[in-house]
């Protein structure tokens, strides 16, 4: 009984998350891990704009958070750098959506053996992500939220146009000749 109380007290005194030293150590290790930008698997981009795999194996407008979910599903260590931008983002046209963030994923152990046998290479990870991101629950929620916002915006625009058309010309007369 006393041992359990001591263990509980030790747990209370330990920090809830990783310490600053642990975070720095992970960041140092992750500098050698391959990085993945959402543009790599975006079927809306050309090869010149950064797409790395065929369009048939890509998905539309993935986010870096969705890539994190894929890495979690594969039980691969990852680091999410949400404020990084893809270097070729300046090539995008004004109407195209810019997707910030990048994810560093550890695909191999120190001895260069793959951590997950399904994913031996960077390309295999990108293909797996491109094929499985459309099935993620968070993606469906994001799409539904975007559609709801679009419908609300369209309703507001239609209401404003209806108000404009009702006003008409009140008492204004044109030039008389």
Phi, psi and omega in degrees: 000317180295324179296319179297318178296320179295318180296320179295320178294321178296320179297322180293326182279339180284146179295150184292318182248187178292146180284170180298322179296319179297318180296318179296321180296317179296318179297322178295316179295322186288348180296338179267351181283149176293146181251151182228121174263151177302331180298334182299329185238025182263117181284356176275354183253154174270173177296322179296331179273357172122359179292137185251343183234166182299149182302328182295338181254008181258174175230166183275125174046063176286160176247163179293330178294325177292325176294323176299318179296323177294316178298321176297317181298328179272358181059043177256139175294142183215160172227124182262118177252088192286342183261006177277148177242151177291133184301332181270014181297336179294342181282349184289146176282159184304328181280346183279146182278133177264128183252103182285160174107152172214160182232130172260128184235134176274110180266337185232153173283179179299328181270017176068019173269142182294141177290317178245125184296334179291334188238081181277340185226169175299316181298320179297321178295316180296318179296317179298316180295315181298325181277333187256344178299320179299342181268357182289143180294320181295330179292316179297321178295318180296318181293318179297319179296317180295320179294320179296319178296319180296318179295319179296320179295316180296321179296319179295319179295316180296321179295318179295321179292324179294321178296318181298316185290333180287330184298307181060199179262113180260102174073005179275131178247147178281180178292136177258138181251000000 
